[in-house]
Amino acid sequence: MSAGKKAVVLFQLGGPDTLDAVEPFLYNLFCDPDIIDVPGAFLFRRLLARLISSRRAPRVRELYRRIGGGSPILAQTTLQANRLRQVLAERGYPLGVYIAMRYWHPMTEEVYGKILDDGVQEVVLLPLYPQYSKATTGSSMKEWNRIVRASQRSTLSVKSVESYYDNPHYVRALVQNINSSLAKVPANERGKVHLVFSAHGTPMKLVREGDPYSKHIEKTYRLVVEKGNFGLPHHLCFQSKIGPQRWLEPSLTEMIKTLASQKVSHVIVVPMAFVTEHIETLSEINIEAREEAETLGIEYFDMMPALIDGEEFIACLADLVIEKLRN
């Protein structure tokens, strides 16, 4: 490794750490041009973000209350950062690992200042979104570049990872977690399980504009099914639709209704694009979808846990960093 202090910056969405943080978090989210993307939106984006966040906050606050009073993202991302730091050091790369959240603390701007204060000269930007989308990785990269342009102290050399949806370690990590979930099903019932792969959706507008996210999701899905060789029915769907636009389909809700109508009795939902738990997994899947499934007569419902700091996933991240540093 060449001379000069090096570091990794983990990009993640962020989440409200308290119930009081829910509304300002939503405001930050809906202020993002990659989230509210309509003609002329720059004229009224902040006003619209204020309106949407204030209207949505009571309901969203209740959802966070049901999952423990705040988002687990920062705590779990910190586990990932600590484990990645340890693995990199073991492999001869003693790097600092920083966390930069897009919509809640630690925000990208404050982390950028700390990196400079710490004397870092080269960074690898590593999004915790395996599949690239303009609305996730793209937004985090744009925010980083905006801050760099505004800085009077920009001396960093920057290398970026864009996606790793087909990384063998990442695929194996998903397969291992699916197998762990399957192991919880009584052996004589395992053949009844349908694996429902669920990814965060995006508006079809992004797909038409060439956003590669949906293709990345489909590729990950195919690779995991092929590598896992589960011998079980499997399905791909999407979740977390917001607003009236058409989004990727079928939705998780539609999928559960379809399976229930076919008298499917056992379902395991596999959150594909989340590497920590989010409100989308802990509430949308593990509470709302579970309640819907039980109401419709599905007898066994489970959700695969997030990868967090599992060995294979951290190996994936470490390989990505080292590859960038060597090139």
C-alpha positions as CSV (number, residue, x, y, z in Angstrom):
1,M,0.0,0.0,0.0
2,S,1.4,3.4,-1.0
3,A,2.2,6.1,1.5
4,G,-0.5,8.5,2.6
5,K,-3.4,8.1,5.0
6,K,-6.3,6.2,3.5
7,A,-9.9,5.6,4.6
8,V,-13.2,4.1,3.6
9,V,-16.5,6.0,3.6
10,L,-19.6,3.9,3.9
11,F,-22.6,5.5,2.3
12,Q,-26.0,4.6,3.8
13,L,-29.5,6.1,3.8
14,G,-29.7,7.0,7.5
15,G,-32.8,6.9,9.7
16,P,-34.3,8.8,12.6
17,D,-32.7,7.7,15.9
18,T,-35.6,9.0,18.0
19,L,-39.3,9.6,17.4
20,D,-38.7,13.4,17.5
21,A,-36.2,12.9,14.6
22,V,-38.9,11.4,12.3
23,E,-40.2,14.6,10.8
24,P,-36.8,16.3,10.1
25,F,-35.6,13.0,8.6
26,L,-38.5,12.9,6.3
27,Y,-38.0,16.6,5.4
28,N,-34.4,15.8,4.4
29,L,-35.5,12.8,2.4
30,F,-38.1,14.7,0.4
31,C,-35.8,17.7,-0.2
32,D,-33.6,15.4,-2.3
33,P,-34.0,16.2,-6.0
34,D,-33.6,12.5,-6.8
35,I,-36.6,11.7,-4.6
36,I,-38.9,14.6,-5.7
37,D,-38.1,14.7,-9.4
38,V,-40.8,16.6,-11.3
39,P,-40.4,19.5,-13.8
40,G,-39.9,22.8,-12.0
41,A,-39.6,21.2,-8.6
42,F,-36.6,23.4,-7.7
43,L,-39.1,26.3,-7.4
44,F,-41.1,24.6,-4.6
45,R,-39.2,21.6,-3.4
46,R,-38.6,22.8,0.2
47,L,-42.2,23.8,0.6
48,L,-43.4,20.5,-0.8
49,A,-41.0,18.6,1.4
50,R,-42.2,20.5,4.5
51,L,-45.8,19.7,3.6
52,I,-45.2,16.0,2.8
53,S,-43.0,15.4,5.9
54,S,-45.5,17.1,8.3
55,R,-48.4,15.1,6.9
56,R,-46.6,11.8,6.9
57,A,-44.8,12.2,10.2
58,P,-47.6,11.1,12.6
59,R,-48.1,7.8,10.8
60,V,-44.4,7.1,10.3
61,R,-43.6,8.0,13.9
62,E,-46.1,5.3,15.0
63,L,-44.3,2.8,12.7
64,Y,-41.0,3.6,14.3
65,R,-42.6,3.4,17.8
66,R,-43.7,-0.2,16.9
67,I,-40.1,-1.2,16.0
68,G,-38.5,0.2,19.2
69,G,-38.6,4.0,18.9
70,G,-36.0,4.6,16.2
71,S,-34.1,3.3,13.3
72,P,-31.5,0.6,13.8
73,I,-29.5,1.7,10.8
74,L,-26.7,3.6,12.5
75,A,-26.1,1.0,15.2
76,Q,-25.9,-1.8,12.6
77,T,-23.8,0.3,10.1
78,T,-21.4,0.9,13.0
79,L,-21.1,-2.8,13.5
80,Q,-20.3,-3.2,9.8
81,A,-17.7,-0.3,9.9
82,N,-16.0,-1.8,12.9
83,R,-15.8,-5.3,11.4
84,L,-14.7,-4.0,8.1
85,R,-11.9,-2.0,9.8
86,Q,-10.8,-5.1,11.6
87,V,-10.8,-7.3,8.5
88,L,-8.9,-4.7,6.4
89,A,-6.2,-4.4,9.1
90,E,-5.9,-8.2,9.2
91,R,-5.3,-8.2,5.5
92,G,-2.6,-5.5,5.7
93,Y,-4.8,-2.4,5.1
94,P,-5.0,-0.4,8.3
95,L,-7.7,2.1,7.1
96,G,-10.1,4.3,8.9
97,V,-13.8,3.6,8.2
98,Y,-16.3,6.5,8.3
99,I,-20.1,6.4,8.0
100,A,-21.8,9.1,5.9
101,M,-25.6,9.0,6.0
102,R,-27.7,10.7,3.3
103,Y,-30.7,11.9,5.3
104,W,-29.8,11.8,9.0
105,H,-26.7,12.1,11.2
106,P,-23.8,11.6,10.7
107,M,-24.6,13.6,7.6
108,T,-22.1,13.6,4.7
109,E,-21.0,17.2,5.2
110,E,-20.0,16.7,8.8
111,V,-18.2,13.4,8.0
112,Y,-16.3,15.1,5.1
113,G,-15.0,17.8,7.5
114,K,-13.9,15.1,10.0
115,I,-12.0,13.2,7.2
116,L,-10.1,16.3,6.3
117,D,-9.4,17.1,10.0
118,D,-8.0,13.6,10.4
119,G,-5.5,14.2,7.6
120,V,-6.9,11.5,5.2
121,Q,-5.5,11.8,1.7
122,E,-7.3,9.1,-0.2
123,V,-10.8,7.6,0.3
124,V,-12.8,4.8,-1.2
125,L,-16.5,5.6,-1.3
126,L,-18.4,2.4,-0.7
127,P,-22.2,2.5,-0.8
128,L,-24.1,0.0,1.3
129,Y,-26.5,-0.4,-1.6
130,P,-25.3,-3.4,-3.6
131,Q,-27.5,-2.5,-6.6
132,Y,-27.0,0.9,-8.2
133,S,-29.8,3.4,-8.5
134,K,-29.8,7.1,-9.1
135,A,-32.1,7.4,-6.0
136,T,-29.6,5.7,-3.6
137,T,-25.9,5.4,-4.7
138,G,-26.3,8.2,-7.2
139,S,-27.9,10.5,-4.7
140,S,-25.1,9.8,-2.1
141,M,-22.4,10.4,-4.7
142,K,-24.0,13.7,-5.9
143,E,-24.2,14.9,-2.3
144,W,-20.5,14.0,-1.8
145,N,-19.5,15.9,-5.0
146,R,-21.6,18.9,-4.0
147,I,-19.8,19.1,-0.7
148,V,-16.4,18.7,-2.3
149,R,-17.2,21.5,-4.8
150,A,-18.2,23.8,-2.0
151,S,-15.2,23.0,0.1
152,Q,-12.1,25.2,0.2
153,R,-10.0,22.4,1.6
154,S,-10.5,19.7,-1.0
155,T,-7.2,17.7,-1.2
156,L,-8.6,14.2,-1.3
157,S,-8.0,11.5,-3.9
158,V,-11.3,9.6,-4.4
159,K,-12.1,6.2,-5.7
160,S,-15.7,5.0,-5.9
161,V,-17.5,1.6,-5.9
162,E,-20.7,1.9,-7.8
163,S,-22.3,-1.6,-7.3
164,Y,-21.6,-5.2,-6.4
165,Y,-24.9,-6.9,-7.0
166,D,-23.1,-9.9,-8.5
167,N,-20.2,-10.2,-6.1
168,P,-19.7,-13.9,-5.1
169,H,-19.3,-13.1,-1.4
170,Y,-22.5,-11.0,-1.4
171,V,-24.4,-13.8,-3.2
172,R,-23.1,-16.4,-0.8
173,A,-24.1,-14.2,2.2
174,L,-27.7,-14.1,0.9
175,V,-27.7,-17.8,0.3
176,Q,-26.4,-18.5,3.8
177,N,-29.0,-16.3,5.4
178,I,-31.8,-17.9,3.4
179,N,-30.6,-21.4,4.5
180,S,-30.6,-20.2,8.1
181,S,-34.2,-19.2,7.7
182,L,-35.1,-22.4,6.0
183,A,-33.5,-24.4,8.9
184,K,-36.0,-22.9,11.3
185,V,-38.9,-24.5,9.3
186,P,-39.8,-28.1,10.6
187,A,-38.0,-30.5,8.2
188,N,-41.3,-32.2,7.2
189,E,-42.8,-28.8,6.2
190,R,-39.8,-27.3,4.4
191,G,-41.0,-28.4,0.9
192,K,-44.0,-26.2,1.3
193,V,-42.0,-23.0,1.5
194,H,-42.2,-20.3,-1.2
195,L,-39.2,-17.9,-1.2
196,V,-40.4,-14.3,-1.8
197,F,-37.6,-12.1,-2.8
198,S,-38.5,-8.5,-2.1
199,A,-36.6,-5.4,-3.1
200,H,-37.2,-1.7,-2.5
201,G,-39.1,-0.5,-5.6
202,T,-38.5,2.5,-7.8
203,P,-40.8,4.5,-10.1
204,M,-41.0,3.1,-13.6
205,K,-39.9,6.6,-14.7
206,L,-36.4,5.8,-13.5
207,V,-36.5,2.5,-15.4
208,R,-37.5,4.3,-18.6
209,E,-34.6,6.7,-18.1
210,G,-32.1,3.9,-18.0
211,D,-31.6,3.4,-14.3
212,P,-29.9,0.0,-14.0
213,Y,-31.4,-0.9,-10.5
214,S,-34.2,-3.2,-11.7
215,K,-31.7,-5.2,-13.9
216,H,-29.2,-5.4,-11.0
217,I,-32.0,-6.7,-8.7
218,E,-33.0,-9.3,-11.3
219,K,-29.4,-10.5,-11.7
220,T,-28.9,-10.8,-7.9
221,Y,-32.1,-12.8,-7.7
222,R,-31.1,-15.2,-10.5
223,L,-27.6,-15.7,-9.0
224,V,-28.9,-16.4,-5.5
225,V,-31.5,-18.9,-6.7
226,E,-28.9,-20.6,-8.9
227,K,-26.2,-20.7,-6.1
228,G,-28.7,-21.7,-3.4
229,N,-30.2,-24.5,-5.4
230,F,-33.1,-24.4,-2.9
231,G,-35.4,-26.6,-4.9
232,L,-38.4,-24.4,-3.8
233,P,-40.8,-22.1,-5.6
234,H,-39.4,-18.5,-5.7
235,H,-40.8,-15.2,-6.7
236,L,-39.5,-11.6,-7.1
237,C,-41.5,-8.5,-6.0
238,F,-41.0,-4.9,-4.9
239,Q,-42.1,-2.8,-1.9
240,S,-42.3,0.7,-0.4
241,K,-44.2,2.5,-3.2
242,I,-44.8,6.2,-2.5
243,G,-47.1,8.4,-4.5
244,P,-49.4,7.9,-7.5
245,Q,-46.7,7.0,-10.1
246,R,-46.4,3.5,-11.4
247,W,-43.6,1.6,-9.7
248,L,-41.9,-1.7,-10.3
249,E,-44.3,-4.6,-10.0
250,P,-45.6,-6.9,-8.6
251,S,-45.8,-5.4,-5.2
252,L,-45.1,-7.4,-2.0
253,T,-48.7,-7.0,-1.0
254,E,-50.0,-8.3,-4.4
255,M,-47.6,-11.2,-4.2
256,I,-48.8,-12.2,-0.8
257,K,-52.5,-12.0,-1.9
258,T,-51.6,-14.1,-5.0
259,L,-49.9,-16.8,-3.0
260,A,-52.7,-16.9,-0.5
261,S,-55.2,-17.3,-3.3
262,Q,-53.2,-20.3,-4.5
263,K,-53.4,-21.9,-1.0
264,V,-49.7,-21.4,-0.3
265,S,-49.2,-22.1,3.4
266,H,-45.5,-21.3,4.0
267,V,-43.7,-18.0,3.0
268,I,-40.2,-16.7,3.7
269,V,-39.6,-13.1,2.6
270,V,-36.0,-12.4,1.5
271,P,-35.2,-8.7,1.6
272,M,-32.7,-8.4,-1.2
273,A,-31.4,-4.9,-1.3
274,F,-31.1,-4.1,2.4
275,V,-27.9,-5.0,4.2
276,T,-29.1,-3.7,7.6
277,E,-32.6,-3.7,9.0
278,H,-34.7,-0.7,8.1
279,I,-38.3,0.3,8.8
280,E,-39.0,-1.3,5.4
281,T,-38.0,-4.7,6.8
282,L,-38.9,-4.5,10.5
283,S,-42.3,-2.8,9.9
284,E,-43.3,-3.1,6.3
285,I,-42.4,-6.8,6.0
286,N,-42.2,-8.2,9.5
287,I,-45.3,-6.5,10.9
288,E,-47.5,-5.3,8.1
289,A,-46.9,-8.0,5.5
290,R,-46.9,-10.6,8.3
291,E,-50.3,-9.4,9.5
292,E,-51.7,-9.5,6.0
293,A,-50.4,-13.0,5.4
294,E,-51.9,-14.3,8.6
295,T,-55.2,-12.6,7.8
296,L,-55.2,-14.3,4.4
297,G,-54.5,-17.8,5.9
298,I,-50.8,-18.2,5.4
299,E,-49.8,-20.4,8.3
300,Y,-46.0,-19.9,8.3
301,F,-44.4,-16.5,7.7
302,D,-40.8,-15.5,8.3
303,M,-38.4,-12.9,7.1
304,M,-34.7,-13.5,6.4
305,P,-32.6,-11.3,8.7
306,A,-30.3,-8.6,7.2
307,L,-26.7,-9.4,6.4
308,I,-25.3,-6.8,8.8
309,D,-21.7,-7.9,9.8
310,G,-21.8,-11.5,8.6
311,E,-18.5,-12.9,7.5
312,E,-19.3,-13.3,3.8
313,F,-20.8,-9.8,3.5
314,I,-17.8,-8.1,5.2
315,A,-15.5,-10.1,3.0
316,C,-17.4,-8.7,0.0
317,L,-16.8,-5.1,1.3
318,A,-13.2,-5.7,2.1
319,D,-12.5,-7.1,-1.4
320,L,-14.1,-4.1,-3.0
321,V,-12.0,-1.7,-1.0
322,I,-8.7,-3.5,-1.6
323,E,-9.4,-3.8,-5.3
324,K,-9.9,-0.1,-5.6
325,L,-6.8,0.7,-3.6
326,R,-4.7,-1.6,-5.8
327,N,-6.0,0.0,-9.1
